[in-house]
């Protein structure tokens, strides 16, 4: 399943900074992250960093 985009302001799971753009969420647990940071994680691990469910990389 691919990550979905949202426009709400959230804190990034990785850097803990507020996300003002390029926010993505895991479709299973709703963890929020900056798109580039989550994309790097998915390319390395293939899973969500929080819930561990399998995720596929999304288009750039």
N, CA, C and O of each residue as an XYZ file, in Angstrom:
240
protein
N       0.844     -1.173      0.000
C       0.000      0.000      0.000
C       0.892      1.240      0.000
O       1.917      1.267      0.681
N       0.519      2.230     -0.736
C       1.298      3.459     -0.824
C       0.868      4.443      0.257
O      -0.259      4.395      0.750
N       1.793      5.340      0.618
C       1.487      6.384      1.606
C       0.550      7.404      0.981
O       0.547      7.611     -0.232
N      -0.231      8.022      1.819
C      -1.145      9.048      1.326
C      -0.685     10.428      1.798
O       0.052     10.539      2.778
N      -1.115     11.461      1.109
C      -0.732     12.833      1.426
C      -1.833     13.507      2.231
O      -3.018     13.272      1.997
N      -1.435     14.343      3.179
C      -2.378     15.169      3.928
C      -1.810     16.572      4.020
O      -0.608     16.766      3.834
N      -2.634     17.529      4.298
C      -2.160     18.908      4.345
C      -2.120     19.480      5.762
O      -1.771     20.649      5.926
N      -2.461     18.710      6.781
C      -2.433     19.193      8.159
C      -0.997     19.404      8.630
O      -0.078     18.747      8.140
N      -0.803     20.317      9.579
C       0.520     20.511     10.169
C       0.708     19.493     11.287
O      -0.103     19.402     12.209
N       1.761     18.754     11.190
C       2.098     17.705     12.143
C       3.589     17.780     12.430
O       4.308     18.537     11.778
N       4.064     16.999     13.401
C       5.503     16.875     13.645
C       6.006     15.604     12.976
O       5.354     14.561     13.028
N       7.162     15.703     12.354
C       7.765     14.586     11.638
C       8.219     13.509     12.625
O       8.829     13.821     13.647
N       7.928     12.269     12.325
C       8.331     11.137     13.151
C       9.851     11.078     13.296
O      10.348     10.683     14.351
N      10.586     11.456     12.275
C      12.041     11.333     12.273
C      12.744     12.521     12.928
O      13.546     12.332     13.842
N      12.456     13.737     12.475
C      13.195     14.914     12.963
C      12.440     15.703     14.031
O      13.013     16.590     14.664
N      11.176     15.391     14.235
C      10.314     16.042     15.238
C      10.043     17.514     14.940
O       9.529     18.230     15.800
N      10.383     17.981     13.731
C      10.072     19.359     13.342
C       8.667     19.403     12.763
O       8.163     18.407     12.243
N       8.040     20.576     12.862
C       6.709     20.748     12.294
C       6.770     20.599     10.779
O       7.693     21.095     10.134
N       5.799     19.926     10.230
C       5.742     19.702      8.785
C       4.780     20.723      8.193
O       3.584     20.706      8.487
N       5.310     21.613      7.356
C       4.454     22.613      6.724
C       4.131     22.232      5.277
O       3.171     22.738      4.696
N       4.935     21.343      4.704
C       4.680     20.833      3.346
C       5.349     19.474      3.211
O       6.169     19.090      4.045
N       4.997     18.757      2.166
C       5.536     17.412      1.912
C       5.242     16.437      3.047
O       6.080     15.599      3.382
N       4.056     16.543      3.638
C       3.641     15.628      4.689
C       3.098     14.342      4.077
O       2.281     14.383      3.157
N       3.544     13.221      4.580
C       2.980     11.924      4.192
C       2.657     11.151      5.464
O       3.229     11.406      6.524
N       1.739     10.212      5.343
C       1.330      9.389      6.480
C       1.312      7.918      6.087
O       1.085      7.564      4.930
N       1.552      7.090      7.064
C       1.342      5.658      6.866
C      -0.163      5.420      6.818
O      -0.887      5.912      7.683
N      -0.644      4.685      5.838
C      -2.082      4.440      5.744
C      -2.607      3.499      6.829
O      -3.821      3.372      6.989
N      -1.739      2.849      7.563
C      -2.155      1.910      8.602
C      -2.200      2.532      9.990
O      -3.173      2.348     10.720
N      -1.138      3.280     10.367
C      -1.068      3.822     11.728
C      -1.110      5.343     11.772
O      -1.137      5.931     12.854
N      -1.114      5.984     10.610
C      -1.192      7.443     10.478
C       0.021      8.200     10.989
O      -0.078      9.402     11.233
N       1.163      7.543     11.160
C       2.368      8.271     11.551
C       2.693      9.274     10.449
O       2.612      8.953      9.264
N       3.063     10.500     10.852
C       3.355     11.566      9.899
C       4.863     11.776      9.782
O       5.601     11.622     10.755
N       5.306     12.129      8.579
C       6.731     12.392      8.349
C       6.894     13.278      7.124
O       5.992     13.389      6.293
N       8.065     13.910      7.027
C       8.411     14.605      5.789
C       8.558     13.556      4.692
O       9.124     12.488      4.927
N       8.064     13.845      3.525
C       8.103     12.897      2.406
C       9.502     12.351      2.141
O       9.650     11.135      2.027
N      10.550     13.199      2.035
C      11.885     12.651      1.731
C      12.413     11.709      2.819
O      13.081     10.720      2.517
N      12.115     12.018      4.070
C      12.610     11.177      5.161
C      11.913      9.818      5.186
O      12.557      8.784      5.365
N      10.595      9.831      5.004
C       9.885      8.551      4.985
C      10.247      7.750      3.736
O      10.361      6.526      3.796
N      10.429      8.434      2.609
C      10.818      7.737      1.374
C      12.159      7.013      1.562
O      12.298      5.858      1.159
N      13.147      7.687      2.174
C      14.445      7.040      2.436
C      14.265      5.807      3.315
O      14.864      4.762      3.058
N      13.450      5.931      4.341
C      13.206      4.812      5.261
C      12.570      3.631      4.502
O      13.011      2.490      4.632
N      11.547      3.923      3.726
C      10.852      2.860      2.987
C      11.798      2.176      2.005
O      11.757      0.954      1.866
N      12.642      2.937      1.327
C      13.585      2.340      0.371
C      14.574      1.411      1.073
O      14.982      0.399      0.502
N      14.959      1.743      2.297
C      15.894      0.903      3.059
C      15.235     -0.290      3.720
O      15.764     -1.401      3.688
N      14.065     -0.053      4.325
C      13.454     -1.074      5.183
C      12.190     -1.706      4.612
O      11.870     -2.850      4.936
N      11.469     -0.973      3.767
C      10.244     -1.511      3.167
C       9.062     -1.575      4.108
O       8.040     -2.182      3.789
N       9.198     -0.947      5.275
C       8.122     -0.990      6.265
C       7.930      0.388      6.889
O       8.769      1.275      6.732
N       6.829      0.553      7.588
C       6.585      1.767      8.356
C       7.507      1.764      9.578
O       7.672      0.723     10.215
N       8.113      2.914      9.918
C       9.011      2.952     11.072
C       8.282      2.798     12.408
O       8.908      2.474     13.417
N       6.987      3.023     12.424
C       6.236      2.919     13.679
C       5.505      1.593     13.823
O       5.669      0.909     14.833
N       4.703      1.218     12.836
C       3.875      0.004     12.994
C       4.494     -1.230     12.351
O       4.068     -2.349     12.636
N       5.501     -1.045     11.480
C       6.179     -2.183     10.877
C       5.462     -2.828      9.704
O       5.934     -3.832      9.171
N       4.326     -2.270      9.290
C       3.610     -2.836      8.138
C       4.357     -2.526      6.853
O       5.041     -1.507      6.753
N       4.227     -3.395      5.885
C       4.917     -3.224      4.605
C       4.371     -2.021      3.848
O       3.159     -1.836      3.738
N       5.294     -1.199      3.325
C       4.938     -0.045      2.502
C       5.773     -0.076      1.231
O       6.924     -0.512      1.244
N       5.191      0.386      0.144
C       5.905      0.480     -1.120
C       6.291      1.935     -1.345
O       5.555      2.839     -0.948
N       7.440      2.172     -1.977
C       7.826      3.559     -2.295
C       6.776      4.214     -3.185
O       6.109      3.540     -3.970
N       6.638      5.510     -3.060
C       5.674      6.264     -3.849
C       6.411      7.061     -4.907
O       7.625      7.250     -4.834
N       5.663      7.521     -5.884
C       6.263      8.301     -6.976
C       6.809      9.611     -6.449
O       6.249     10.209     -5.530
N       7.912     10.052     -7.042
C       8.540     11.316     -6.600
C       7.801     12.505     -7.111
O       8.191     13.640     -6.836
